[in-house]
Amino acid sequence: MDPAAKPTSTHSNQSAFSTSASAVYKPTSEAYDAWAAVYDTDGNFLQALDTLAVRDILPQFIASLPSVPKIVDLGCGTGRTTLPLLSIRGAAIFGLDSSPGMLKIARARCTEMWESIKGPKAESVRLEEWDIFSPQAAGASGGVTGLKGSADAVVSTLVLEHIPLSDFFAACADIMVSGGTLLLTNMHADMGVVSQAGFRDPKTGEKIRPVSYAHTIEQVLEEASKWSFEVVGEVEERNVRGEEDIMVLGERARKWMGFKVWFGMVMVKRS
């Protein structure tokens, strides 16, 4: 995500940013299709931070899984978070995303990695186009994924920013088994009220942004509870702490020193 500064929204934190004098707003799928070619190489510091943070959380997440789990990467993008899941022995991995451009890259990356793994690895990997706002979301009503009530776990990293909370948790609740685990990360609202996802199109020079929401942790937890999700352990928040972080995350992290920019948590679906 490109943390280009944006004036604080005068609307609720859960309101979508809708106007900007310097950006072109597009539907989320269309924006990410345009972003796909440079998404993994454009110096996105929040993506880098998320990758490191998820690496720390994954052991707790994996320990909660059954012996042969079905795992959904919800909003898998180019496969950044899907890749480490491929080493889970016997797992059935489903990557779902609404952007064909992002999925094309994810398929190539996951195929290459899956074929190269010599030790324990997933039993299968399926990457499919899926729109949470469509009438057949989550395969719940007979879509191609056929995941209704069957996923042992869902991973969703830096995706919630683009989805109303009720739609997100309804989809997770619909595809997951009771007792299933949800690993969730997102841009922190302290950053979200002055920034949002976006990139500069290298072909046109335009700043392109998808729809975004600045969800607070309190709002996330409140909505999650309505769908029987409960936090396991603590909600983790991260900020850019200084030069050491900037050396790891990149120079674009500098202007966010002192800001909380990320949060993550593991949840369980109680019913």
C-alpha positions, 0 to 999 in steps of 0.5 A: 500500500502506498502511504501517500498522505491524505487529509483526515476524512470528515466522515466516520472512520468507517466511511470510504474515501471518495474524493481526491484532487490528486488521485483517480479512484477506481473499483477495488478489483480494477485498481488492483488489476492495474497495480498487479504488475508493480505490486511486489516491487514498488517499495510498499513499506506496509506490505514489507512490515506485514510480511514480517509480522505475519511470519511471527504470527504464523506459528501460533496460527499453524499450531491451531490447525487440524492435521489436514487443514483446509485453509483460505487466503481471502484476498490473496493478491499476488500470493504473498501470504499464500506462499508460506502456507504451501509448506503446511503438510497435507493442507488444501489451500484456496486463494481467493481474489477479485483481481484477475491480474493479481491472481495471474501472478499468484498462480505463477508464484505458487506453482513455482514454489509448490513444485520446488518444495522437497519436504512436507507441503500442501496437498493442493493449491487452488487460486480462484477469482472471487468477489465478496460482493457478488451474489455467490460470494464465498462459494456459499451458494454453489460457487466454484469454490464450494467452501460453505462451512468447510474451511478450518482457517482463513488468512486475510492480510491487508485486505479488510481496508477495502471491505465493510466489516459486516461483509467481511465477517459474514463471508468468513463466518459462512465459509468457516467451520465452528472452531475455525481460526482466522488470522487477520491483519490490516492498516491501522486506523491511525494511518488510515484516517490520513492515508490509504492504499494506492499506487502511481501507474508507471504507464500513465503517471496517475495516482490510482486508489481503490475504495478504502475504509479506516476501520478501528480495532474497536470497530473490528472487534465489535463486528467480529463478536456479532459473528461469533469471532473471539480474539485469541491472545492479544491484538498486536499493533506496530509502528515505525520505531526509528532508523532500524525499522526504516533500514528494513522497511524502506525509506518510504516508512520514514514519514510514518515514524511514531505512527501506529500503521498496522494491527494483527490478531488471531481469532477463533469462530466459536459457533 
